[in-house]
Amino acid sequence: MSIDLQTVKKIASLSRISVTDAEAEAMVPELNNILGWVEQLGEVDVTGVEPMTAVIPNHQRLRQDVVTDGNVRDKVLANAPQAEHGFFAVPKVIE
């Protein structure tokens, strides 16, 4: 697969990037080189290689999924301009 000038202009238009004709012409060989690298990667024999999500082993440290109220109601209500009965008090907006 190769990229031509029209394709570069179409990509620029779709991505809403302003590209001059000179810049578009300069991008044609760059994008073709990138596609060449991708084609080379497709030719690599990966038989027996396990898929991985990162280059280092990651282990998620999960906490217990326990529902709590956070025990911070008083701290949260301290920020309220007005609080009543443990809730934020707001002015009435509909009559």
C-alpha positions in Angstrom: 0.0 0.0 0.0 1.3 3.4 -0.8 0.2 6.9 0.0 -0.2 9.6 -2.7 -0.7 13.3 -2.5 -4.5 13.1 -2.7 -4.6 10.7 0.3 -2.4 13.0 2.4 -4.8 15.9 1.6 -7.8 13.7 2.4 -6.3 12.7 5.8 -5.5 16.3 6.6 -9.0 17.4 5.7 -10.6 14.6 7.8 -8.4 15.5 10.8 -9.0 19.2 10.3 -5.3 20.0 9.9 -4.3 22.9 7.6 -1.6 21.6 5.3 0.0 23.5 2.5 0.8 21.7 -0.8 4.5 21.7 0.0 3.9 20.2 3.4 1.6 17.6 1.9 4.2 16.7 -0.7 6.8 16.3 2.0 4.5 14.0 4.0 4.0 11.5 1.1 7.5 9.8 1.4 7.3 10.0 5.3 4.0 8.2 5.4 5.1 5.7 2.9 8.2 5.0 5.0 6.0 4.5 8.1 3.8 2.1 6.1 6.9 0.2 5.0 7.9 -0.3 8.6 4.5 -1.6 9.4 4.7 -4.1 6.5 8.1 -5.2 7.8 6.6 -5.8 11.3 3.9 -7.9 9.7 6.6 -10.2 8.2 8.2 -10.9 11.6 7.7 -14.5 12.7 6.0 -14.4 16.1 5.3 -18.1 16.5 5.4 -19.0 20.1 5.5 -15.5 21.4 2.9 -14.7 24.0 0.9 -11.5 23.5 1.6 -8.9 26.1 0.1 -5.7 27.2 3.2 -4.0 28.5 7.0 -4.5 28.3 7.2 -5.2 32.1 5.0 -7.5 34.1 2.2 -5.6 35.7 0.2 -6.9 38.6 -2.9 -5.1 39.7 -3.2 -4.5 43.4 -6.9 -4.7 43.9 -8.7 -3.7 47.1 -11.8 -5.3 48.4 -14.9 -3.9 46.7 -16.8 -2.8 49.8 -19.5 -0.2 49.8 -19.1 2.5 52.4 -20.3 6.0 52.9 -16.7 7.2 53.2 -17.3 8.4 56.7 -16.5 12.0 55.6 -20.0 13.5 55.6 -19.1 16.2 58.2 -16.0 17.2 56.2 -18.0 17.4 52.9 -20.8 19.4 54.6 -18.2 21.8 56.1 -17.8 23.1 52.5 -21.5 23.7 52.0 -22.8 27.2 52.1 -25.8 25.9 54.0 -26.5 22.4 55.4 -29.6 21.0 56.9 -30.2 17.6 58.5 -27.0 16.2 57.0 -27.7 17.4 53.4 -26.7 20.4 51.3 -29.5 23.0 51.5 -30.2 24.8 48.2 -32.7 27.6 47.5 -36.0 26.7 45.9 -35.9 27.3 42.2 -39.4 26.3 41.1 -42.5 27.8 42.6 
